[in-house]
Amino acid sequence: MGSDQEYEFMGPVLGPIGIMAALPLVCYGLVYACNAQGRLDIRNMFIPGFPPQSQLISREAFLAIFGWMAFQTILHLVLPGQLVKGVALPNKEKLTYKLNAQTNLGVTLLAATTFSFYTKTLPLSWIYDQFLPLLTAACLLTVLLTVYLYLSSFGQSKVLSSGGNTESNIYNFFIGRELNPRIGSFDLKHFCELYPGLIGWLIIDLGMLQKQYEQLHYVSLSMLLVCVFQFIYVLDALWFEKAILSTMDIVHDGFGFMLAFGDLVWVPFTYSLQARYLVDHPQAISKVGLLGILGLKAVGYCAFRGANSQKDTFRNHPNHPSVRHLQTLKTERGTQLITSGWWGIARHINYTGDWLMAWSWCLPCGFGSIVPYFYVIYFAVLLVHRQQRDEHACKRKYGADWDKYQAIVKYRLIPFVY
């Protein structure tokens, strides 16, 4: 690659190293700041620390994490699924993907509820007790997977990502060198994006719900709201599994540490923070608060799903009655950019809806600590970075047409604000 290579994430060396070191520390820090010993209190400068006698490593946790990965892999390979073609890659090839995330989720939840809630032979509340060792095991799994991905990317006839084939080996390891690494027809990136992490997130939520019931002999309304909202979010992602095949993660980004850690560690172990928080710090919710939270979730989901569905329908069926009325800007590339409907409100209105839903998960935790609001704060930073990254790519792709589009759809995320 030439010297004009663009690096993201403060690359090519110090940024990736810092991020790879910082991400696991944040995950451990959230446990350090919130557990049965207490919760972070900024006003009184109190931080509970790790619970006494807590372990960072256990054999059982390693067996659970690696067994979980094997279980999800077997389900994906064995259960029936729809075979669909993805979008064209840089080499003009269209890969075939097996889609059966909904079936995986159904079988997993059936097994989990049977063995944990009915027979009680494998109580999921064990996840709460072994949270730190499970986190450590997941981090190790990610490192091992990333090493394999990096080394295997040097094989013959590999399609490399444009951003991960640089002069910096550290950056390539971090961002991902190979675009769509596979073992036979088993696509590792597509699998990790949806199956072990997202479904694992729900299993952790169920474990926290069961733990709260064991301690309180009831499940609080706040815990139910968090678990139901997050179940809806994951179910939506798996229901519209096909849509992921046209996202930047699949089409543009390589599969390296960044995506692997996000899929296998960050999503299940930080997105379940609110459920873990409510195990030790249950909250009451007023009727007014409940209506407000439900309304926020509804508005956020309508914007998120409405915008994404509108875009996908227009892309695949532009003459469909639900989208053929939409106003568009025709580009020199021959494609069209939607300038009305959901996409006339803001250029990334789906991100805005996603962020509103994030608030509906955090608010049931009350205001006793900032810790459960980590997600909504982090997510705001992530979405702004993602919006800027998307627009940079669109500017390169559409050129002057993108300037015209921005003049029509003026706002990035929040109308009249940003």
Buried (B, 14 or more C-beta within 10 A) or exposed (E): EEEEBEBBBEBBBEBBBEBBEEBBEEBBBBBBBBBBBBBBBEEEEEBBEBBEEBBEEBEEBBEBBBEBBEBBBEBBBEBEBEEBEBEEBEEEEEBEBBBBBBBBBBBBBEBBEEBBBEEEEEBBBBBBBBBBBBBBBBBBBBBEBBEBBBEBBEEEEBBBBBBBBBEBEBBBBBBBBBBBBBEEEEBBBBBBBBBBBBBBBBBBBBBBBBBBBEBEEEBBBBBBBBBEBBBBBBBBBBEBBBBBBBEEBBBBBBBBBBBBBBBBBBBBBBBBBBBBBBBBBBBEBEEEBBEBBEEBBEBBBEBBBBBBBBBBBBBEEEEEEEBEEBEBBEBEEEEBBBBBBBBBBBBBBBBBBBBBBBBBBBBBBBEEBBBBBBBBEBBBEBBBEBBEBBBEEBBEEBEEBBEBBBEBBEBBBBEEEE
